[in-house]
Amino acid sequence: MNKLLASMLCALFCFCICGSAQALTVTSLYGDKDGFGIGYVPDQSFSSSYPTLSKNDPADVGTITDYWMLGDKTWTQSYDTSGLGTITEAKLEIFTLGQGWHGTSLVYFDDVLVGSLTDGDNSSGAYLETNWARLDVFDLLSFGLSLDGLSSIRIDTYNELGQNEGVSNDTWALDYSLLTISSDSTPVPEPSTIFLLGAGLAGVAFMRRRTKK
C-alpha cells in the first residue's frame, strides 16, 4: 500500500509541474492582406501604367496601406506578449508593390536595420517598365525581450542620390505588414483534474487507515 500511495503522489506531482509544451502565438496585422485591394499575389507583375488600388476594407482605415505613396514611410504595430514564455520564433512579413526604382529599400524594426526589400521595380531606371508585388519575411528572433508590445517599422527607400539622401521619388504601395511572435508554454492542469487525483489519493489514505484499525 505504501508503494501504491507513493506512486500516486509522484504521479500527481509530475502532472502538476509538467505537461506537453504547446506553442502560443501572438500576431499583429497592419493592413488587410487583400492584395492591395485588387487581389495581387506575390511576384505578380504590372507594366505601362499604375493599377488603381482600392482601400475597400475597414482594416485599411487610418493606415498607409492600399494606395500609391512616395518615399520613406513609418508605421507602428501593437501586440500583447503578456501570456508568452520564452520566445522561440519572431518574424515580420511585408508585402509591397513597385518599390525599388533606384535601388532596394531598407527595413528598420525599432530603428534597427533588419534587411532590405526584394526589388519590385525594373533595375534599368526607366520609368514605368515592369514592376512586381513582393513578399519579404524577416527573422526577428534576436530582438527577444525587446518585443515589448509596441514596435515601429520604417521603410527607407532609395533615390537617385543614394540611401537617406534627400527625398526619394520612388512610388510604391504597402498591402500589409504582419508580425508573428511564438513561444513555448507549459499548460496548467485543469483544477477539476487535480481535484479528482487528490480525492483519489485521499481515498487511498483513508482506506489504509481503516485497514490498520
VENJO-V450100 format. One record per backbone hydrogen bond with DSSP energy under -0.5 kcal/mol. CO is the residue of the C=O (numbers start at 0). NH is the residue of the N-H. E is the energy in kcal/mol with one decimal. If there is no record, write none. Layout:
# VENJO-V450100
CO,NH,E / CO,NH,E
This chain:
# VENJO-V450100
0,4,-2.8 / 1,5,-2.5 / 2,6,-2.3 / 3,7,-2.2 / 4,8,-2.4 / 5,9,-2.3 / 6,10,-2.2 / 7,11,-2.3 / 8,12,-2.3 / 9,13,-2.5 / 10,14,-2.2 / 11,15,-1.9 / 12,16,-1.8 / 13,17,-1.8 / 19,186,-0.6 / 21,184,-2.0 / 23,182,-2.3 / 25,180,-3.0 / 27,29,-0.5 / 27,178,-2.8 / 28,30,-0.6 / 29,176,-2.3 / 33,38,-1.7 / 34,37,-1.5 / 34,39,-2.1 / 35,53,-1.8 / 40,43,-2.1 / 43,132,-2.4 / 45,130,-2.7 / 46,48,-1.5 / 50,52,-0.7 / 53,55,-1.3 / 56,59,-2.3 / 57,60,-1.3 / 58,30,-0.5 / 59,62,-2.1 / 68,171,-2.3 / 72,154,-3.0 / 74,152,-3.1 / 76,150,-2.5 / 78,80,-0.5 / 80,83,-1.6 / 85,183,-1.3 / 88,181,-3.2 / 89,139,-3.4 / 89,140,-0.7 / 90,179,-2.6 / 91,137,-2.6 / 92,177,-2.4 / 93,95,-0.6 / 93,135,-2.6 / 94,174,-2.9 / 94,175,-0.8 / 95,133,-2.7 / 96,172,-1.8 / 98,119,-2.5 / 102,157,-0.6 / 104,116,-2.7 / 105,155,-2.8 / 106,113,-2.7 / 106,114,-0.9 / 107,109,-0.5 / 107,153,-2.5 / 108,111,-1.4 / 111,108,-3.0 / 114,106,-3.0 / 119,131,-2.6 / 125,128,-0.8 / 127,47,-1.1 / 129,121,-0.5 / 130,45,-2.2 / 131,97,-2.5 / 132,42,-3.6 / 133,95,-2.7 / 133,135,-0.5 / 135,93,-2.6 / 137,91,-2.3 / 137,139,-0.5 / 139,142,-2.2 / 139,143,-0.5 / 140,143,-1.3 / 142,145,-2.7 / 143,146,-1.8 / 145,147,-1.8 / 148,78,-2.4 / 150,76,-2.8 / 151,109,-3.1 / 152,74,-2.3 / 153,107,-2.7 / 153,155,-0.6 / 154,72,-1.6 / 154,156,-0.9 / 155,105,-2.5 / 156,163,-0.6 / 157,101,-0.7 / 158,161,-1.3 / 161,158,-0.7 / 161,164,-1.6 / 163,165,-0.7 / 165,167,-0.5 / 168,170,-0.6 / 169,70,-2.1 / 171,68,-2.7 / 172,96,-2.3 / 173,65,-2.6 / 174,31,-1.0 / 175,94,-2.3 / 176,29,-3.1 / 176,178,-0.5 / 177,92,-2.9 / 177,179,-0.5 / 178,27,-2.3 / 179,90,-2.4 / 180,25,-3.2 / 181,87,-2.3 / 181,88,-1.6 / 182,23,-3.0 / 183,85,-0.6 / 184,21,-2.2 / 184,186,-0.7 / 189,193,-2.0 / 190,194,-2.4 / 191,195,-2.1 / 192,196,-2.2 / 193,197,-2.6 / 194,198,-2.7 / 195,199,-2.1 / 196,200,-2.1 / 197,201,-2.4 / 198,202,-2.3 / 199,203,-2.1 / 200,204,-2.4 / 201,205,-2.3 / 202,206,-2.4 / 203,207,-1.9 / 204,208,-2.0 / 205,209,-2.1 / 206,210,-2.2 / 207,211,-1.8 / 208,212,-1.7
